[in-house]
Amino acid sequence: MHGEGFFFQAFVYLTAAVVAVPLAKRLGLGSVLGYLLAGVAIGPFGLHLVGEEGQDVMHFAEFGVVMMLFLVGLELEPALLWRLRNPILGLGGLQVAATTAVVAGLGVLLGLPAREALAVGLIISMSSTAIVLQSLAEKGLLKTSAGQSSFAVLLFQDLAVIPILALFPLLGRPGAAHADPGHSTTWVGGLPAWGQTLAVLAVVGAVGFGARFLLRPVFRAIAATRLRELFTAAALLLVIGIALLMTRVGLSPALGTFLAGVVLANSEYRHELESDVEPFKGLLLGLFFI
């Protein structure tokens, strides 16, 4: 029965996508809205075809976002990022700073403590990279000036997640990090605030170093076997491994894979990685929207 339930759920999700997305695109709504409407239709407030088990599916669907950020990173060579530094820092920094300041100010006026108001402001300043990039790509706007500006803001948000998440422990109540170290879900949960910040930065640096100096010879050895499925397995292992590592230190897994993608953008195996991860990204991202 468990196997039948799994196949039934797969049938429901795939049917919803195949029916809703072409219909939404025909109406000029775009695939993202089609996926969202499909989710509403089959969910607990629609046809009741998906209930509590939808929460379990989300754990797999979130890897669609992780893989999308990895592919975005592969498209951005470090030299290109350096050339785009002005719009990234200018537009992106202005958006995050202005949104944080406005929301934090409103929070203080409403009676929130300054630290909590700042945390809320930083959270509200973020947006959904998955939805925006997918919509821009479908409409062919990524190469336009408006699309490039939007991408610069999104990229700054993704990069800003590192210092923001490193800052959050410092915004917590004194002693909160030590409240219950025995039940911490991360490796750094039992550390003091400054220790958590240093550990997070060290892990990010280790991911960049490993992707730059260790992964290339590994992929070279795997490519020498001339087994396409083995290279696909290695690509998925890379993405999932970095995602797990980032999760264990309390960081966004999508951010970690994005950084690895940027470091590997100059790799001779960049196109093979893109072609292997792209199909999984498309399916899981659609599942994520549903």
VEXNUZA-789898 format. One record per residue (C-alpha): residue in three letters; x, y, z. Coordinates in Angstrom, 2 decimals, padded with zeros to 5 digits. Layout:
<rs>
residuo|c1|c2|c3
ALA|X|Y|Z
...
</rs>
This chain:
<rs>
residuo|c1|c2|c3
MET|000.00|000.00|000.00
HIS|002.87|002.34|000.73
GLY|004.20|001.86|-002.79
GLU|000.74|002.43|-004.28
GLY|000.41|005.63|-002.25
PHE|003.73|006.90|-003.56
PHE|002.79|006.23|-007.18
PHE|-000.63|007.83|-006.67
GLN|000.96|011.00|-005.27
ALA|003.43|011.10|-008.16
PHE|000.52|010.70|-010.57
VAL|-001.37|013.56|-008.91
TYR|001.57|015.97|-009.01
LEU|002.53|015.15|-012.59
THR|-001.07|015.37|-013.79
ALA|-001.50|018.75|-012.11
ALA|001.65|020.07|-013.77
VAL|000.88|018.69|-017.23
VAL|-002.66|020.12|-017.17
ALA|-002.19|023.46|-015.40
VAL|001.09|024.74|-016.85
PRO|000.19|024.57|-020.57
LEU|-003.20|026.12|-019.77
ALA|-001.57|028.96|-017.79
LYS|000.95|029.65|-020.55
ARG|-001.84|029.66|-023.15
LEU|-003.58|032.33|-021.07
GLY|-000.34|034.32|-020.84
LEU|000.08|033.72|-017.10
GLY|003.46|031.94|-017.18
SER|004.50|028.56|-015.84
VAL|005.14|029.76|-012.27
LEU|001.54|030.84|-011.80
GLY|000.42|027.62|-013.49
TYR|002.35|025.55|-010.95
LEU|000.97|027.62|-008.08
LEU|-002.62|027.24|-009.31
ALA|-002.06|023.51|-009.73
GLY|-000.95|023.31|-006.11
VAL|-004.04|025.19|-004.98
ALA|-006.28|022.89|-007.00
ILE|-004.92|019.60|-005.61
GLY|-004.25|020.87|-002.09
PRO|-006.31|020.61|001.11
PHE|-008.29|023.74|000.16
GLY|-009.07|022.40|-003.31
LEU|-009.71|018.82|-004.40
HIS|-008.08|017.38|-001.25
LEU|-005.84|015.12|-003.33
VAL|-002.80|016.20|-001.30
GLY|-002.85|016.63|002.48
GLU|-000.27|016.36|005.22
GLU|002.03|014.28|003.03
GLY|002.67|017.44|001.03
GLN|005.03|018.54|003.81
ASP|007.21|015.49|003.16
VAL|007.30|016.23|-000.56
MET|008.57|019.74|000.18
HIS|011.84|018.35|001.53
PHE|012.57|016.99|-001.94
ALA|011.06|019.92|-003.83
GLU|013.32|022.43|-002.07
PHE|016.28|020.85|-003.87
GLY|014.86|022.41|-007.04
VAL|015.73|025.84|-005.66
VAL|019.13|024.56|-004.54
MET|019.90|023.23|-008.02
MET|018.66|026.42|-009.67
LEU|021.09|028.54|-007.63
PHE|023.89|026.09|-008.51
LEU|023.16|026.55|-012.22
VAL|022.97|030.33|-011.80
GLY|026.38|030.21|-010.16
LEU|027.79|028.20|-013.06
GLU|026.71|030.98|-015.42
LEU|028.52|033.65|-013.40
GLU|032.28|033.61|-013.74
PRO|034.12|035.47|-010.97
ALA|035.38|037.97|-013.59
LEU|031.79|038.69|-014.66
LEU|030.75|039.18|-011.06
TRP|033.57|041.69|-010.67
ARG|032.39|043.65|-013.73
LEU|028.84|043.70|-012.32
ARG|029.97|044.83|-008.89
ASN|028.60|048.38|-009.28
PRO|024.95|047.46|-010.07
ILE|025.09|044.55|-007.61
LEU|026.38|046.67|-004.74
GLY|024.52|049.81|-005.80
LEU|021.01|048.59|-006.66
GLY|021.11|045.51|-004.48
GLY|022.64|047.26|-001.50
LEU|020.17|050.13|-001.79
GLN|017.19|047.79|-001.94
VAL|018.26|045.71|001.07
ALA|019.33|048.72|003.15
ALA|016.23|050.80|002.35
THR|013.80|047.93|002.94
THR|015.51|046.95|006.18
ALA|015.53|050.53|007.44
VAL|011.86|051.15|006.62
VAL|010.59|047.87|008.08
ALA|012.82|048.09|011.17
GLY|011.66|051.66|011.75
LEU|008.02|050.62|011.53
GLY|008.73|047.75|013.91
VAL|010.24|050.08|016.49
LEU|007.26|052.43|016.16
LEU|004.95|049.45|016.76
GLY|006.79|048.60|019.96
LEU|009.23|045.88|018.88
PRO|012.67|045.84|020.53
ALA|015.36|047.26|018.25
ARG|017.08|043.88|017.73
GLU|013.86|042.13|016.79
ALA|012.83|044.99|014.50
LEU|016.19|044.82|012.73
ALA|015.86|041.04|012.29
VAL|012.38|041.43|010.81
GLY|013.62|044.16|008.47
LEU|016.46|041.99|007.22
ILE|014.07|039.10|006.58
ILE|011.54|041.25|004.70
SER|014.33|042.67|002.50
MET|014.80|039.22|000.93
SER|012.68|038.00|-002.00
SER|012.12|034.73|-003.87
THR|014.95|034.25|-006.35
ALA|013.25|031.12|-007.68
ILE|010.02|032.85|-008.69
VAL|011.60|036.02|-010.08
LEU|014.33|034.32|-012.14
GLN|011.92|031.76|-013.55
SER|009.48|034.51|-014.57
LEU|012.21|036.67|-016.15
ALA|013.66|033.72|-018.07
GLU|010.28|032.70|-019.49
LYS|009.52|036.21|-020.71
GLY|012.99|036.67|-022.20
LEU|013.76|039.64|-019.96
LEU|017.01|038.44|-018.40
LYS|019.10|040.06|-021.15
THR|017.30|043.41|-020.94
SER|018.48|046.30|-018.77
ALA|015.52|045.85|-016.43
GLY|016.22|042.12|-016.21
GLN|019.89|042.71|-015.47
SER|018.97|045.21|-012.76
SER|016.52|042.76|-011.22
PHE|019.13|040.02|-011.35
ALA|021.68|042.31|-009.67
VAL|019.28|042.92|-006.79
LEU|018.54|039.21|-006.45
LEU|022.22|038.34|-006.54
PHE|023.03|040.86|-003.83
GLN|020.26|039.38|-001.70
ASP|021.68|035.89|-002.16
LEU|025.17|037.07|-001.22
ALA|023.83|039.15|001.68
VAL|022.37|036.00|003.22
ILE|025.86|035.04|004.44
PRO|026.48|038.06|006.70
ILE|022.79|038.30|007.63
LEU|022.60|034.71|008.89
ALA|025.98|035.16|010.58
LEU|024.57|038.28|012.28
PHE|021.36|036.66|013.52
PRO|022.98|034.87|016.49
LEU|024.30|038.24|017.65
LEU|020.77|039.70|017.50
GLY|019.37|036.99|019.77
ARG|018.78|037.38|023.45
PRO|021.89|037.01|025.61
GLY|022.39|033.37|026.51
ALA|019.81|032.18|024.00
ALA|022.45|030.27|022.04
HIS|023.16|028.20|025.16
ALA|019.55|027.60|026.12
ASP|019.49|023.92|025.17
PRO|022.69|022.85|023.42
GLY|021.83|019.19|023.83
HIS|018.90|019.57|021.44
SER|020.61|021.79|018.86
THR|019.89|020.80|015.26
THR|023.13|022.28|013.90
TRP|026.79|021.67|014.55
VAL|027.30|025.22|015.78
GLY|024.18|025.49|017.95
GLY|026.11|025.01|021.21
LEU|028.71|027.67|020.42
PRO|028.59|031.26|021.65
ALA|027.36|033.86|019.16
TRP|030.84|034.92|018.06
GLY|031.83|031.26|017.69
GLN|028.81|030.57|015.47
THR|029.72|033.51|013.25
LEU|033.33|032.36|012.86
ALA|032.25|028.76|012.19
VAL|029.79|029.84|009.49
LEU|032.41|031.98|007.74
ALA|034.94|029.13|007.98
VAL|032.53|026.67|006.35
VAL|031.77|029.11|003.52
GLY|035.50|029.56|002.94
ALA|036.02|025.80|002.97
VAL|033.32|025.31|000.32
GLY|034.99|027.89|-001.92
PHE|038.45|026.39|-001.40
GLY|037.25|022.83|-001.99
ALA|035.37|023.74|-005.16
ARG|038.38|025.60|-006.49
PHE|041.21|023.17|-005.75
LEU|039.74|019.74|-004.96
LEU|036.72|019.18|-007.20
ARG|038.43|019.65|-010.55
PRO|040.81|016.67|-010.18
VAL|037.90|014.61|-008.82
PHE|035.73|015.40|-011.86
ARG|038.71|014.76|-014.13
ALA|039.09|011.27|-012.69
ILE|035.35|010.59|-013.01
ALA|035.29|011.85|-016.61
ALA|038.14|009.46|-017.44
THR|035.77|006.52|-016.78
ARG|033.58|007.71|-019.73
LEU|030.46|006.72|-017.80
ARG|027.84|009.45|-018.19
GLU|025.69|008.14|-015.35
LEU|028.66|008.29|-012.98
PHE|029.26|011.95|-013.83
THR|025.55|012.64|-013.25
ALA|025.77|010.90|-009.88
ALA|028.86|012.97|-009.00
ALA|027.07|016.21|-009.94
LEU|024.09|015.33|-007.74
LEU|026.43|014.24|-004.94
LEU|028.15|017.64|-005.09
VAL|024.90|019.60|-004.90
ILE|023.32|017.46|-002.17
GLY|026.54|017.26|-000.15
ILE|027.03|021.03|-000.06
ALA|023.33|021.52|000.74
LEU|023.61|019.16|003.72
LEU|026.78|020.86|004.94
MET|025.17|024.30|004.79
THR|022.09|023.04|006.61
ARG|024.21|021.62|009.42
VAL|025.73|025.05|010.13
GLY|022.41|026.87|009.85
LEU|022.95|028.43|006.41
SER|020.81|028.33|003.29
PRO|021.73|025.25|001.19
ALA|020.93|027.20|-001.99
LEU|023.52|029.81|-001.06
GLY|026.23|027.20|-000.60
THR|025.59|025.57|-003.95
PHE|025.50|029.01|-005.59
LEU|028.99|029.78|-004.28
ALA|030.24|026.39|-005.49
GLY|028.73|027.08|-008.91
VAL|030.52|030.43|-009.16
VAL|033.85|028.84|-008.28
LEU|033.27|026.09|-010.88
ALA|032.14|028.53|-013.58
ASN|035.61|028.44|-015.17
SER|035.87|024.66|-014.95
GLU|036.23|022.62|-018.14
TYR|033.33|020.49|-016.90
ARG|030.92|023.39|-016.49
HIS|028.69|022.45|-019.46
GLU|028.53|018.79|-018.42
LEU|027.45|019.84|-014.93
GLU|024.76|022.11|-016.37
SER|023.34|019.44|-018.68
ASP|023.28|016.83|-015.90
VAL|021.62|018.99|-013.24
GLU|019.18|020.91|-015.49
PRO|016.51|018.13|-015.85
PHE|016.40|017.52|-012.09
LYS|016.22|021.26|-011.47
GLY|013.27|021.73|-013.80
LEU|011.19|018.91|-012.31
LEU|011.96|019.69|-008.67
LEU|011.46|023.43|-009.15
GLY|008.03|022.79|-010.64
LEU|007.25|020.51|-007.70
PHE|008.43|023.25|-005.35
PHE|006.01|025.77|-006.86
ILE|003.15|023.27|-006.72
</rs>
